[in-house]
Structures are given as structure tokens and as C-alpha cells.
Amino acid sequence: MAVSLKGRDFISLNDFTWEEIDQFLKTALMIKLRLKAGEPFQPLTGKTLGMVFTKPSTRTRIAFEVAMYQLGGHALFLSAQELQLRRGETIEDTGRVLSRYLDGIMIRTFAHQDVLDLAAAASIPVINGLTDLLHPTQVLADLLTIYEKKGHLIGLKMAYLGDGNNMTHSLLYGAAKTGIHFTAATPKGYEPDSGIVARAKEEASKWGAQIRVTEDPYEAVKDADIIYTDVWASMGQEEEHAKRLKEMQPYQINAELMAKAPGHALFMHCLPAHRGEEVTDEVIDGPQSIVFDQAENRLHAHKAILTLLL
């Protein structure tokens, strides 16, 4: 391995250098090629990952569980109902105890501070499987997918339309770290966190890449290589659904909007998709869509994280 990441936490892409992110991507590609060729790769034989979930999951749970199995290790699913967290044990004590049993912890939860507190207390690697602030494991898979499709990352242009949420934040960091020009088009009041935008701009300036936030969806996509969206109401925002549906309608990815982008633009979505809301069937099922390649690459990106950290 070009760089050693053993024992590191995986909480934010902003915690890693370009060289380290490149190492994750190269490792993911190597592991994917070996899997497709039918060549066993089991560097984690005898190791165990604890997976803590307080938020529901399809792709995160399955990808991490299958990844550990195919790498020779074992994954334990730990729901909030099965842990003493619901009965008052602190996240710090949970981290200290789990560190005595496991080789790594993946946590998918609401409050980002819980992940930070768990990582501070645990003596084993902690992987952020999603919080309300960030979703870095998804974006590592996204970068892998873009690299496969475009052959490079530096200098590409990505447009994100919709809510300035945890996906927007991690895409900001991912783009800034890899030299991708990034524009977020969001309705007023739904902009991404200003501190994250500022940090992304500082990092992107090292590459000469631009980071922009706008309210104009057509301006965002006019020269984009990648067009990305996510659900308009994330978990925990169900009561705002009707309001968000109305305010974000101009940001729907449909045939009309895709026609304003270059013909080579690819469509991405982290899934699950609310078809007919943030994206129409004709786009997500169309020839420019690579959403299911993204979904598959969650497995390979997660394998790279586990292989390098555990």
C-alpha cells in the first residue's frame, strides 16, 4: 500500500489527503477487479465489525455486511433496540466496551456528535456510515463510480440540485479534495452548511477548482459532467415533506432540465429515490443514469475502507 491507514477513523472525507483518498479508490478498484475475476481476497480473516444502527438502512447495512463476509471477516448487526444505549449507557462507554470485542465499528445514526464521541472513546477504527451532517462512505463510492465512467476526477464539473443536506456536505468535501468543480443549487433556506462550504472552497483552491452555491438549477447544470440529486426530505424530516415538495419542485431532475446540460452529462442519485419527486422515471431509468453502478460500488468502496483501516 502506498500509504498506511491502519487504525484510522473514517468520519469525514475532509480528514484525508488527496493521496489517501486516491489509495481508497485504487484499493476499491483492485478489490472489484479481483471479485469479478473470481479471485478470493480475504485480508480480514478472523476480524469482526460491529454495525450500530439507529437509522434504517438498505445499502449501508448490506454492503458492509457482504463486504466483511467476502473479505473473510464477520459483521454483527447491532440495532438501537439491542444495545444498552436505549437504557442510558453513554456512547462513550459503549465505544470502550465494543473496543474490547471488535476490530472496528461502523455507526449509522442521527447526531454527528455521537460519531465523534464514539470515535474519541473507542480504541478501534470507527466508520461513519451516515449522520445528519455527513455521508462519506457514499461519496467515496460516488468518486469511484465517476472515475470509472470518466477516467479522471480533476477538472470535472458536478452539479447537485436539491436540499443542502448530509450528501451535499460530503460531496462538497469529496469534490474539493479531488479537484472537481462543484455547484450546489438549492432553494433559499436550504443551503448547505456555510462552514463546510468555506472549508471546501479553501481545499478546492489548491486545485484551482471552484465551489459555488446558487438558487438557479439551470445555471448549475449548463456545463455539468455530473448531475446529482437526493431525496428532498431526509429521515427525521417527514413532517416537512409537503412543504419541501412545493419549494423544491423547480429542482426536479427531469427531461427538460437534462436537456439544458451537455449530452455527455451523467445522472447520479445515492438512493433510495422518490420517483416523481426529485427525479422522474425517464431520467433515472434513462441512458445517462448510473445510479445502480453507484449502488454496486458501495460494496467495493466499503471493502477498501475496511481493508485499509482494520
C-alpha positions, 0 to 999 in steps of 0.5 A: 500500500502506498500509504498506511491507514491502519487504525484510522477513523473514517468520519469525514472525507475532509480528514484525508489527503488527496493521496489517501483518498486516491489509495481508497479508490485504487484499493476499491478498484483492485478489490472489484477487479479481483471479485469479478475475476473470481479471485478470493481476497480475504485480508480480514480473516478472523476480524469482526465489525460491529454495525450500530444502527439507529437509522434504517438502512438498505445499502449501508447495512448490506454492503458492509455486511457482504463486504466483511463476509467476502473479505473473510471477516464477520459483521454483527448487526447491532440495532438501537433496540439491542444495545444498552444505549436505549437504557442510558449507557453513554456512547462513550462507554459503549465505544470502550466496551465494543473496543474490547470485542471488535476490530472496528465499528461502523455507526449509522445514526442521527447526531454527528456528535455521537460519531465523534464521541464514539470515535474519541472513546473507542480504541478501534477504527470507527466508520461513519456510515451516515449522520445528519451532517455527513455521508462519506462512505457514499461519496467515496463510492460516488468518486469511484463510480465517476472515475470509472465512467470518466477516467479522471476526477480533476477538472470535472464539473458536478452539479447537485440540485436539491436540499443542502443536506448530509450528501451535499456536505460530503460531496462538497468535501469529496469534490474539493479534495479531488479537484472537481468543480462543484455547484450546489443549487438549492432553494433559499433556506436550504443551503448547505452548511456555510462552514463546510462550504468555506472549508471546501472552497479553501481545499478546492483552491489548491486545485484551482477548482471552484465551489459555488452555491446558487438558487438557479438549477439551470445555471448549475447544470449548463456545463455539468459532467455530473448531475446529482440529486437526493431525496428532498426530505431526509429521515427525521424530516417527514413532517416537512415533506409537503412543504419541501415538495412545493419549494423544491419542485423547480429542482426536479431532475427531469427531461427538460432540465437534462436537456439544458446540460451537455449530452455527455452529462451523467445522472447520479442519485445515492438512493433510495429515490422518490420517483416523481419527486426529485427525479422522474422515471425517464431520467433515472431509468434513462441512458445517462443514469448510473445510479445502480453502478453507484449502488454496486460500488458501495460494496467495493468502496466499503471493502477498501475502507475496511481493508485499509483501516482494520 
